[in-house]
Amino acid sequence: MNGQELFELAMKHIYGDGVKEDNDLAFELLTQAHNIGHVEAAYNLGICYHYGYGTSIDLARAFELYLECANKGYGKGMELVGRFYNRGIYVKRDRTQAEKWLLKAMDSSDSDAAEEAKKELLFRV
């Protein structure tokens, strides 16, 4: 299977779309897709580590994965890197870094990421 096929199968297992809902299997499939360079899989693997889906919570690993896909231009990754900096989640609060990443997310082609980044810019801890 290629990265996109692994990613799509993982998402089916996350949502129980035509297959049994199975976060552990989804985590494994996302890991495989990430290992062969699938950017959206990296983001979703970050979500797994962030919230403990199919694995234990590991904010350091979540941030690392968000940053990896943000650096590849993935809007949702940029938004979450900005959110981590803005709120001091795992990393030290840094409004300059937060604004940098949130503005990049707002300029991305992902309208959902842009909207969330816009809201996050207004959030002050």
Secondary structure, 3 states (H helix, E strand, C coil): CCHHHHHHHHHHHHHCCCCCCCHHHHHHHHHHHHHCCCHHHHHHHHHHHHHCCCCCCCHHHHHHHHHHHHHCCCHHHHHHHHHHHHHCCCCCCCHHHHHHHHHHHHHCCCHHHHHHHHHHHHCCC
